[in-house]
Amino acid sequence: MKVLIILAMTVFLEASAFVCRSSGIQIPDSRVNDGYCDCEDGSDEPETHVCNSGSFVCKTELTDEGCA
């Protein structure tokens, strides 16, 4: 019985995981855009500027002043 519970929890965690672009490492979705670079390439922080990847994703649109 314990094996089935652990297996079910593992499937749930994998279904809500983010995969880093360059390494393929899986991290929990809760660690995406949390202000800390978990992926070497910074792909887990597309809406923040904490990873110095040279790019930034705006949630809405880019204007002359920055993200709107």
C-alpha positions as CSV (number, residue, x, y, z in Angstrom):
1,M,0.0,0.0,0.0
2,K,2.8,2.5,0.8
3,V,4.4,1.9,-2.6
4,L,1.2,2.9,-4.4
5,I,1.0,6.1,-2.3
6,I,4.6,7.1,-3.1
7,L,4.1,6.3,-6.8
8,A,1.0,8.4,-7.0
9,M,2.9,11.3,-5.3
10,T,5.8,11.0,-7.7
11,V,3.5,11.1,-10.7
12,F,1.8,14.3,-9.3
13,L,5.1,16.0,-8.7
14,E,6.4,15.2,-12.2
15,A,3.2,16.5,-13.8
16,S,3.7,19.9,-12.1
17,A,7.4,20.2,-12.9
18,F,9.3,22.7,-15.0
19,V,12.1,21.5,-17.2
20,C,15.2,23.7,-17.6
21,R,15.9,24.4,-21.2
22,S,19.6,23.7,-21.4
23,S,20.0,20.9,-18.8
24,G,16.6,19.2,-18.9
25,I,16.6,19.2,-15.0
26,Q,13.1,19.2,-13.6
27,I,12.2,21.6,-10.8
28,P,8.8,22.2,-9.1
29,D,6.6,24.7,-10.8
30,S,6.6,26.7,-7.5
31,R,10.2,27.5,-8.1
32,V,9.5,29.3,-11.5
33,N,9.6,33.1,-11.3
34,D,10.4,32.9,-7.6
35,G,13.3,35.3,-7.7
36,Y,16.0,32.7,-7.6
37,C,17.8,31.1,-10.6
38,D,17.4,27.3,-10.2
39,C,18.3,26.5,-13.8
40,E,21.8,27.2,-15.1
41,D,20.5,29.0,-18.1
42,G,18.0,31.1,-16.1
43,S,15.0,29.6,-18.0
44,D,13.0,29.3,-14.8
45,E,13.0,33.1,-14.3
46,P,11.6,34.5,-17.6
47,E,9.5,37.2,-15.9
48,T,12.2,38.4,-13.5
49,H,15.6,40.0,-14.0
50,V,17.4,38.0,-11.3
51,C,19.2,35.8,-13.9
52,N,21.5,37.6,-16.1
53,S,20.5,35.8,-19.3
54,G,20.3,39.0,-21.4
55,S,16.6,38.7,-22.1
56,F,13.4,39.6,-20.2
57,V,9.8,38.5,-20.9
58,C,7.0,41.1,-20.4
59,K,3.7,39.8,-19.2
60,T,1.8,42.4,-21.3
61,E,3.7,44.5,-23.9
62,L,7.0,46.3,-24.3
63,T,6.9,50.1,-24.5
64,D,9.6,52.7,-24.7
65,E,9.6,52.9,-20.9
66,G,9.8,49.1,-20.4
67,C,7.0,46.5,-19.7
68,A,3.5,47.9,-19.6
